[in-house]
Amino acid sequence: MRDTIRNGLRATALVSAIAAATLAATACGVDDGFITGVVSSNPNGGGGGTQTGSLSITILAGNNQIADVGRNVNDSLAVTVTRNGVAASGVTVNWTVISGSAIVSSTASTTNGQGVAKTLVAVGALAERSTVRASVTGATVDFALTGRIP
C-alpha cells in the first residue's frame, strides 16, 4: 500500500513538473516544438529575451538571374529571416521549385547567426522562366530565374 502511495506521489510530481515546463515553454515561445526563448528576470527582456512572434523572410540576393540552360546561376539564392525585426538563427528555410525546370542543390538550409540561409540553383534544360520559393513557417518569397540558350 505504501509503495502504491509513493508511486502515486511520484507520478503526481512528474505531471506537475511537466506542466510547469510546458507553461515555461509557452511563456518563452515555442517554434516547431522546440523552446527557443529564455526565461529572464529582467522585465526589459535582458538575458537573451524571448523568441516569440512570427517569422519574416526577405530576399537578400540572387533574384532575377539569367544563366545558360543546364548551368548554375552566378549567385546563390539568399534570404534573411527575422523574428520581430531581429535576425533569427537556426531556422529551417525550405526551397521549392514552383514553376519551370530549375534544380535547387538543397531543398532545405538553416539560417546562420545573421539570419541568412542560402542555396545554389541551376536553371533547367529548357530556355524558360523558373520560380523558386523560399519558405519558413508563415512566410514565403519567390525568386525568378531565366534559362537561355547559349
C-alpha positions in Angstrom: 0.0 0.0 0.0 2.8 2.4 0.9 4.5 1.7 -2.4 1.3 2.4 -4.3 1.0 5.8 -2.5 4.7 6.6 -3.1 4.3 5.8 -6.8 1.2 7.9 -7.0 3.0 10.8 -5.4 6.0 10.4 -7.8 3.6 10.4 -10.7 1.8 13.5 -9.4 5.2 15.2 -9.0 6.2 14.2 -12.6 2.9 15.5 -14.0 3.4 18.8 -12.1 6.9 19.1 -13.4 5.8 18.5 -17.0 3.0 21.1 -16.6 5.5 23.7 -15.2 7.9 23.0 -18.1 5.0 23.4 -20.6 4.0 26.7 -19.1 7.6 27.9 -19.1 7.9 26.9 -22.8 4.7 28.7 -23.7 5.9 31.9 -21.9 9.3 31.7 -23.7 7.8 31.0 -27.2 7.8 27.7 -29.0 8.8 27.2 -32.6 8.4 23.9 -34.3 8.2 22.1 -30.9 11.5 23.4 -29.6 11.8 26.0 -26.8 13.6 28.9 -28.5 13.4 31.6 -25.8 14.9 32.0 -22.4 13.3 33.0 -19.1 14.6 36.3 -17.9 14.1 38.1 -14.6 14.7 41.4 -16.4 11.4 43.0 -17.3 13.1 44.7 -20.2 13.9 41.4 -21.8 17.6 41.1 -20.8 19.3 37.8 -20.6 18.6 36.9 -24.3 15.0 37.9 -24.4 12.3 35.6 -25.9 11.7 34.3 -29.4 8.0 34.9 -29.7 6.3 36.4 -32.7 6.1 35.4 -36.3 8.9 35.0 -38.8 9.5 37.2 -41.7 11.6 36.4 -44.8 13.1 38.7 -47.4 15.2 38.2 -50.5 18.8 39.1 -49.8 20.5 38.1 -53.1 20.0 36.0 -56.2 16.7 37.2 -57.7 16.2 37.8 -61.4 19.3 35.9 -62.6 19.8 34.6 -66.2 22.0 31.6 -66.9 22.7 29.3 -69.8 20.4 26.2 -69.8 21.7 23.4 -67.6 24.1 25.8 -65.7 24.2 27.2 -62.3 23.2 30.8 -61.8 26.1 33.1 -60.8 24.9 33.9 -57.3 23.4 31.7 -54.6 19.8 32.4 -53.7 19.9 34.0 -50.3 17.2 35.1 -47.8 17.2 36.8 -44.5 14.8 35.5 -41.8 13.8 37.7 -38.9 11.6 37.4 -35.8 10.2 40.7 -34.5 12.8 42.5 -36.6 15.8 40.6 -35.2 17.9 38.1 -37.2 16.6 34.6 -36.5 19.3 31.9 -36.4 18.7 28.2 -36.6 15.6 28.5 -38.6 15.0 26.0 -41.4 14.3 27.5 -44.8 12.6 25.2 -47.4 13.5 25.7 -51.1 10.9 24.6 -53.7 10.8 24.9 -57.5 7.3 26.3 -58.1 7.5 26.5 -61.9 9.9 25.7 -64.6 12.7 23.2 -64.6 15.3 24.8 -62.2 17.1 22.5 -59.8 18.0 23.5 -56.3 21.1 22.0 -54.7 19.4 21.7 -51.4 15.7 21.6 -50.5 16.4 23.0 -47.0 19.0 25.1 -45.3 19.4 26.6 -41.9 19.9 30.3 -41.1 23.2 31.4 -39.7 23.8 33.9 -36.9 22.8 36.8 -39.2 19.5 35.1 -40.1 20.8 34.3 -43.6 20.1 31.0 -45.5 21.3 30.1 -49.0 21.1 27.5 -51.7 22.6 27.0 -55.1 20.4 26.6 -58.1 20.8 25.6 -61.8 18.4 26.6 -64.5 16.8 23.6 -66.2 17.4 22.2 -69.6 14.8 24.5 -71.2 15.1 28.2 -72.1 12.3 29.3 -69.8 11.5 31.2 -66.7 11.6 29.3 -63.4 10.3 30.3 -59.9 12.0 29.1 -56.8 10.2 29.6 -53.5 11.9 30.1 -50.1 9.6 29.4 -47.2 9.5 29.4 -43.4 6.6 28.9 -41.1 4.0 31.5 -42.1 6.1 33.4 -44.8 7.4 32.9 -48.3 9.3 34.7 -51.1 9.7 33.8 -54.7 12.9 34.1 -56.9 12.7 34.5 -60.7 15.3 32.7 -62.8 15.6 32.5 -66.6 17.3 29.9 -68.7 18.7 30.9 -72.0 20.2 29.1 -75.0 23.9 29.9 -75.3 
